[in-house]
Amino acid sequence: MKKLLLFSAALLSLLFASCSSTKTSKTASKTPFVWENANVYFLLIDRFNNGDKTNDQTYNRNKATAKLRGFEGGDIRGVIQKLDEGYFEKLGINAIWMTPVVEQIHDGVDEGTGFTYGFHGYWARDWTTLDPSFGTKKDLAELVQKAHAKGIRILLDAVINHTGPVTTEDPAYPNDWVRTTPKCTYKSYDTYINCTLVENLPDVKTESNDAVALPPMLIEKWKKEGRYEQEVAELDAFFIKTGYPRAAKYYIMKWLSDYITDYGIDGYRVDTAKHTYEDVWADFKKVCDQSFADFKKNNPKKVLDNNAFFTVGEVYGYNIVSKKLYDFGDKKVNYFENGFTCLINFDFRNEAKMNYEPLFSKYNTILQNDLKGNTVMNYVSSHDDSYPYDKKREKIFESGTKLLLAPGISQVYYGDESARLLDIPGTTGDATLRSMMNWDDIKTNSETQKVLLHWQKLGNFRKYHPAIGAGIHQEISASPYVFSRVFIKANFTDIVVVGLDLPKGQKEISVGTIFKDGTKLKDLYSGKKAVVSNGKVNIDTEFDIVLLEK
């Protein structure tokens, strides 16, 4: 109680200091977008929704594949359809992260899990253009424009570490671009980097600053497509402007940055970040920041806000307890100081087994201190994590509650909100995590609809309240479990109180001194209203959760 009183006193002083600007500012009542509180929807383009059946068969990709290892038809047009329907808005999503859109290898390979095509987007052949199975440049431009009109940011996926595998139809990039041996042993810092991740996945020589010529394959391709001169002119301008040598990594950075200047995307999720030297990502962030500034300058009416370009790194195995340092065993690296705003937190799906308060208070302590100014992205399931929190989908309500109310960024993997199956008979490896989105269940299954509604309510509460992901957490009551979150930035103040595992029906909830007596509150979960009296709220709902806001 003493700690709570001290916290409340400090809070009141902060509120008093900011109250004059809050009352007079017209923007104070408008919820700002805060990356540290983002509710990110992560989807595999090919597995989400098929909006254009005319692009289902491209580059003669018609060989038989292992189960769920071929192109299934999902595309950017399908994402646009769901955007138009309001699906993401209803779910409280304010950022969409899509797998890579770039042209993939035309053929496929078997890496030991059955014949596979590059449906996932991580096997680049040409970074400068979209794979027709995913859609067109016009589709991508429309998606970004429509998402931005709804206040939703777009994240694409950046792969600089490797090209796609070599096949009879897909030649390797030149030897001064890539290495094909040795295979990584993962025993030390260097044996994660100067090597190939798996057999036949050419590793870009990102450590090299030596100038290299354009690959003959791209020159021939671009000439056939009638864009060789334009591509070369743009490369010349890029290298003159940046002063970078014509090394392989900088070519790829230029190509990826074009998606910023051409479309105005808001961020990149960076693939296989720990498999290059960290200075690569520091340089990539500089290139992205400049491209973002150029886009804003050239498109002033399309600028959403003053947020910087966002970068989140996939440092596989990183967890929030590591704070700012990832330990290779023989070396520790601070990726936050080398280009990243955020890192994916690979341990949330384990720590979600904790009770609410130990989980929330632990994350609050680290994010408000050690990682202040940065953040982590939490998830309960993902596209290549074979050990999700709830693989059998037996704790689907709890999964949503913990993920969407935890401090940090929430990453909703497509189908988390609809209990899409993660264990598909006949699949091998990560293919089981990548089934088609279960739209039929959402339309016809009443149990699925109940799950979806739970995720929608929590998602919108998060979207409306930056305090959830970015604010200061404080327990008010252990039993029943009630906590507050407070976020103050400039002239914007956000305060919420949440109660979990409450009795259904009539309930009394202590709000401490967070809300003054007489304050009118609304429970976003039930829609009911109440008034604070003697530091408490009495409310009668059929649910065991309350989400209290002014």
Summary of the structure (lengths in Angstrom):
residues: 550
radius of gyration: 24.2
end to end distance: 24.1
largest distance: 76.5
contacts: 1844
relative contact order: 0.11
helix: 36%
strand: 20%
